[in-house]
Amino acid sequence: MHFKGTAHRYGRDVDTDVIIPARYLTTSDPAELAKHCLEDLDTSFVERVKPGDIIVADENFGCGSSREHAPIAIKAAGVDVVIAKSFARIFYRNSINTGLAIMECPEAVDAISAGDVVSVDADAGIIVDETTGQTFQAQPFPPFIREIIEAGGLINRTRQKLGKE
C-alpha cells in the first residue's frame, strides 16, 4: 500500500470528541461525518483536505470515547493515513476495522511540518517527507492488517473471505 499527500499537523491528545463532535453522532453516513471532521479543532480542515492527504499528530491521537465514527469521518474526509507518535488503543483498533491506515513513527512526526508532501510505503514501513527528503522507518503492517485495510475494513474483508462480496 502506497500513500502520498499533504500533511495536516496536529498536537497531542486529539480526542474523538474533537475528531467528530458528539452533536453529529446521530448519523453513521460517512459523507455527512466527513463534513464535520475536526471542525472544533481546525475550522478550515474540511475545505483544505484533499483525497490522499495525511494527518500527522503527536501522542495519544484518538483518545477519549470509543466512537468508531472518528476514523470513519477521517477516512471519508479524504485522509489516507494518520501518522502519530502514539494512538489510543481503541482508536487504533477502530481505525483498522474501518479501513483507515494508521502508523506510529515518533521520528517522522517530529520532522514533518504542516504542508509538507509525504509519501508512505506501508508494506515496507517507509515514510518519506518529500519536501525535506528525510526518510523514516515505521513498523510495516502485518499481512492480516494490510488485508483488512486494503479491503476497506473488517466487514468487507470478512465478506471477501466468506465469498460474499
C-alpha positions as CSV (number, residue, x, y, z in Angstrom):
1,M,0.0,0.0,0.0
2,H,1.3,3.4,-1.0
3,F,0.0,6.8,0.0
4,K,1.1,10.3,-0.9
5,G,-0.4,13.6,0.2
6,T,-0.1,16.8,2.0
7,A,0.5,16.7,5.8
8,H,-2.1,18.3,8.2
9,R,-0.3,18.7,11.5
10,Y,-1.9,18.4,15.0
11,G,-0.6,18.2,18.6
12,R,-1.1,15.7,21.3
13,D,-4.3,14.3,22.8
14,V,-6.5,14.9,19.8
15,D,-9.6,13.1,21.1
16,T,-12.5,11.6,19.3
17,D,-14.8,14.3,20.6
18,V,-12.8,16.8,18.5
19,I,-12.4,14.5,15.5
20,I,-16.2,14.2,15.2
21,P,-18.2,16.2,17.8
22,A,-21.0,14.3,19.6
23,R,-23.7,16.5,18.0
24,Y,-23.0,14.7,14.7
25,L,-23.3,11.2,16.1
26,T,-26.9,10.9,15.0
27,T,-25.7,9.7,11.7
28,S,-23.3,7.0,10.5
29,D,-23.2,8.3,6.9
30,P,-19.5,8.7,6.1
31,A,-20.2,11.7,3.7
32,E,-22.1,13.5,6.4
33,L,-19.5,12.8,9.1
34,A,-16.7,14.0,6.7
35,K,-18.3,17.4,6.5
36,H,-17.7,17.9,10.2
37,C,-14.3,16.2,10.7
38,L,-12.1,18.1,13.1
39,E,-14.3,21.2,12.8
40,D,-13.9,22.1,16.5
41,L,-10.1,21.9,16.3
42,D,-9.5,23.2,12.8
43,T,-12.4,25.1,11.2
44,S,-10.7,25.0,7.7
45,F,-9.7,21.3,7.7
46,V,-12.6,20.1,5.5
47,E,-12.0,22.9,3.0
48,R,-8.3,22.2,2.8
49,V,-8.1,18.4,2.9
50,K,-7.8,16.7,-0.4
51,P,-8.1,13.0,-1.2
52,G,-4.9,11.2,-0.3
53,D,-3.9,13.7,2.4
54,I,-2.2,12.6,5.6
55,I,-2.7,13.6,9.2
56,V,0.4,13.9,11.4
57,A,-0.1,14.2,15.1
58,D,1.7,13.9,18.4
59,E,1.0,11.4,21.2
60,N,-2.3,9.8,22.1
61,F,-4.2,10.5,18.9
62,G,-7.8,9.3,19.1
63,C,-8.1,9.3,22.9
64,G,-11.5,9.8,24.6
65,S,-14.7,8.0,23.9
66,S,-14.6,4.8,21.8
67,R,-16.7,6.1,18.8
68,E,-15.9,4.4,15.6
69,H,-17.4,7.5,13.9
70,A,-14.0,9.2,14.3
71,P,-11.9,7.1,11.9
72,I,-14.9,6.9,9.6
73,A,-15.0,10.7,9.5
74,I,-11.3,11.0,8.9
75,K,-11.3,8.4,6.1
76,A,-14.4,9.9,4.4
77,A,-12.9,13.4,4.5
78,G,-10.2,12.1,2.2
79,V,-7.3,11.2,4.6
80,D,-5.5,8.0,3.5
81,V,-3.2,7.6,6.6
82,V,-2.7,9.0,10.0
83,I,0.9,9.1,11.3
84,A,1.3,9.8,15.1
85,K,3.7,9.2,17.9
86,S,1.0,7.0,19.5
87,F,-2.7,6.2,19.3
88,A,-5.3,5.4,21.9
89,R,-5.7,1.7,21.7
90,I,-9.4,1.6,20.9
91,F,-9.0,4.2,18.2
92,Y,-6.2,2.1,16.7
93,R,-8.5,-0.9,16.5
94,N,-11.4,1.1,15.2
95,S,-9.2,2.5,12.5
96,I,-8.1,-0.8,11.3
97,N,-11.6,-2.2,11.5
98,T,-13.0,0.7,9.4
99,G,-10.1,0.5,6.9
100,L,-8.2,3.7,7.9
101,A,-4.4,3.2,7.7
102,I,-2.5,4.4,10.8
103,M,1.2,4.3,11.6
104,E,3.2,5.1,14.7
105,C,6.5,6.8,14.0
106,P,7.7,9.5,16.5
107,E,10.7,10.5,14.5
108,A,8.6,11.2,11.4
109,V,6.1,13.2,13.5
110,D,8.9,15.3,14.9
111,A,10.3,16.2,11.5
112,I,7.2,16.6,9.3
113,S,5.6,20.1,9.1
114,A,2.2,21.1,8.1
115,G,2.0,21.4,4.3
116,D,4.9,19.0,3.6
117,V,4.3,16.4,0.9
118,V,4.6,13.0,2.5
119,S,4.7,9.5,0.9
120,V,4.2,6.3,2.7
121,D,5.1,2.7,1.7
122,A,3.0,0.9,4.4
123,D,4.2,-2.5,3.1
124,A,7.8,-1.6,4.0
125,G,7.0,0.9,6.8
126,I,8.9,3.7,5.0
127,I,7.7,7.3,5.4
128,V,9.4,10.0,3.3
129,D,9.0,13.7,3.8
130,E,9.3,14.6,0.1
131,T,9.5,18.3,0.9
132,T,12.7,17.8,3.0
133,G,14.0,14.5,1.6
134,Q,14.0,12.8,5.1
135,T,13.2,9.1,5.4
136,F,11.8,7.3,8.4
137,Q,11.2,3.7,9.3
138,A,8.0,2.7,10.9
139,Q,6.7,-0.8,11.6
140,P,5.1,-2.2,8.4
141,F,1.6,-3.6,8.6
142,P,1.4,-7.4,9.3
143,P,-0.3,-9.1,6.3
144,F,-3.7,-9.6,8.1
145,I,-3.9,-5.9,8.9
146,R,-2.9,-4.9,5.4
147,E,-5.7,-7.2,4.1
148,I,-8.3,-5.5,6.3
149,I,-7.2,-2.0,5.2
150,E,-7.0,-2.9,1.5
151,A,-10.5,-4.4,1.7
152,G,-11.8,-1.2,3.2
153,G,-12.4,-2.6,6.7
154,L,-13.0,-5.7,8.7
155,I,-16.6,-6.2,7.4
156,N,-15.5,-6.1,3.8
157,R,-12.6,-8.4,4.4
158,T,-14.9,-10.9,6.2
159,R,-17.3,-10.8,3.2
160,Q,-14.3,-11.5,0.9
161,K,-13.2,-14.4,3.0
162,L,-16.7,-15.9,3.0
163,G,-17.0,-15.3,-0.7
164,K,-19.9,-12.9,-0.3
165,E,-18.5,-9.8,-1.9
